[in-house]
Amino acid sequence: MTIKINEIFFSIQGESTFSGMPCIFIRLTYCNLRCSYCDTDYAFYNGDEMSIEEIIKKVEGFGCKTVEVTGGEPLMQEQSIELMKTLIRNGYTVLLETGGSLPINSVPDEVRKIIDFKCPSSNMEKKNLWSILDYTQPHDEIKFVIGDRNDFEWAIDKIGSYSLTNKHTVLFSPVYGDLDPKQLAEWVLDSGQEIRLQLQTHKYIWDPEVQGV
């Protein structure tokens, strides 16, 4: 059993409620979406086949117990489920970044899923699979990447329709370089919603074009 891996690296978690914490990232190859603002298109095709045993050995070398499985879209490879199960058995806290378009019912309950539903400016709005909310756990997080005011109003509507802030931490991120974080902060404050504004911390620490950080 092998998985096509784009990169494995150790860095500071830039997003989610784990933001600022040391984290090992396992980036899987392939994605079924083509978001307008994608910053990881290098993961669409490039990568090397690795066994789960090889992946675990490399992860162990970093000496950190928090791991994020990301992409691309990691759930495009069925073997990602066994990878997450193996990481859990080995005592890791496992995060999964997924694009909100593929089923999550096979993902172990222990995994903390960060579900990135796509707003209209992504051009992938119609790919959202809202039924996956039936399989979320309280520790899972819902993320919206906001590109403009229309995205913001759309996301606020979805929060209400699915009672998201009553069930999960909801994260709003500005599209880096397109929407001023200060503007998004003002919208969040005016909304009266319990939304966590987040920035992609790694892009403020390192050059935003640098990979592997």
C-alpha positions, 0 to 999 in steps of 0.5 A: 500500500503506497500513497503519493506524497508531495512533501513532508515537512516540520513547521509552525501551524499557520491556521486553525485553533492550532495556529502557532503550534509546531506541526508536521505536515504530510501533503498528499498529491492530487486535488479535485478542485481548482480554486481561483486563489489556490496556493498549493497547485504544485500538489496537483500532480507532483509527488513520490509513492511512499508506503505508510511505514516510510511516512511514519518513519519520516514523521518520527524523525521530527520529534513532534506529536501533532500532524496535519494531513493536507493536500491538495485534497488528501481524501482523493487517495483512499489510503489516506484513511489508513495513514490517519488510523496508523498515526492515531495508533502511534499516539499522534494528534491528527488534523485533516485539512479537507476541501468540503467536497468529498465524504468524510464518513470513513475518517476516524472520529479522533481526527480533527477535521478542518473543513474548508467549504468553498465560497463563491469567489473560489469558483468551486462553490457548487462542489460543496458537499453539505451532507458531510456535516452529518458526520462531523465531531464537536472538535472539528472546525469549519473554515471559509476563505473570504475574498470579498463582501459577497463571500462574507455575506454568503458564509454568514448565511451558511452559518445560519442555515446549518447552525455552524457556530453552535456546533463548531469553531468557525474560521474566516480567512482573508484571501492572502493579498486580495482582501485586507485583514483589517476589512475582514476584521471589521465585518466580523465585529459588525456581524455579531457572530462568534467567528474566529478570524485567522491569518495564514501565519506562515505567510507572515513569517516566511515568504508566501511563495516558499514551499515546505514551511 
